[in-house]
């Protein structure tokens, strides 16, 4: 059991219905929700990754650095964003 969950259990016994109890429950629920969303997201990404024909192909590459400015400039000229 997580520290946060143990804290909520303690508050259930000693401070039921207090503002502190309410805040602890809300915080625990948020943390559990974010953990669930994270798990679902990583699961989906792994599922998609398994479906890729060639995960090393250039179109699936995540860059560490942004594209050179001259590439971006060309795009803005083409689409009249300037």
HUNOR-V911635 format. One record per residue. N is the residue number from 0. RES is the residue in three letters. PSI is psi in whole degrees, -180 to 180 (* if undefined). D_CENTER is the distance of its C-alpha to the mean C-alpha in Angstrom with 1 decimal. Layout:
N&RES&PSI&D_CENTER  N&RES&PSI&D_CENTER
This chain:
0&UNK&138&22.4  1&UNK&162&20.0  2&UNK&-42&21.7  3&UNK&-43&20.1  4&UNK&-40&21.4  5&UNK&-39&24.7  6&UNK&-42&25.0  7&UNK&-41&24.6  8&UNK&-43&27.3  9&UNK&-44&29.5  10&UNK&-32&29.1  11&UNK&-37&29.9  12&UNK&-40&33.2  13&UNK&-20&34.1  14&UNK&36&32.6  15&UNK&128&32.0  16&UNK&-4&31.5  17&UNK&169&31.2  18&UNK&-39&28.8  19&UNK&-41&27.3  20&UNK&-46&26.9  21&UNK&-46&25.2  22&UNK&-40&22.8  23&UNK&-40&22.0  24&UNK&-42&21.4  25&UNK&-44&19.1  26&UNK&-45&17.1  27&UNK&-43&17.0  28&UNK&-41&16.0  29&UNK&-45&13.0  30&UNK&-43&12.0  31&UNK&-39&12.8  32&UNK&-46&11.0  33&UNK&-37&7.6  34&UNK&-41&8.7  35&UNK&-46&9.9  36&UNK&-43&7.0  37&UNK&-46&5.3  38&UNK&-44&8.9  39&UNK&-41&9.6  40&UNK&-50&7.2  41&UNK&-35&8.7  42&UNK&-43&12.0  43&UNK&-42&12.2  44&UNK&-44&11.6  45&UNK&-36&14.3  46&UNK&-45&16.4  47&UNK&-41&16.5  48&UNK&-39&17.2  49&UNK&-24&20.1  50&UNK&-11&21.5  51&UNK&140&21.9  52&UNK&-49&25.5  53&UNK&92&25.1  54&UNK&-14&21.6  55&UNK&-1&23.4  56&UNK&150&24.7  57&UNK&-35&24.3  58&UNK&-13&22.5  59&UNK&8&19.5  60&UNK&133&19.6  61&UNK&126&16.8  62&UNK&146&18.8  63&UNK&-26&18.7  64&UNK&154&21.0  65&UNK&166&21.5  66&UNK&154&24.3  67&UNK&148&27.8  68&UNK&-34&28.9  69&UNK&-30&31.8  70&UNK&-45&29.5  71&UNK&-41&27.7  72&UNK&-43&31.1  73&UNK&-43&32.5  74&UNK&-42&29.8  75&UNK&-35&30.5  76&UNK&-43&34.2  77&UNK&-40&33.9  78&UNK&10&32.0  79&UNK&42&34.1  80&UNK&-6&31.2  81&UNK&*&33.5
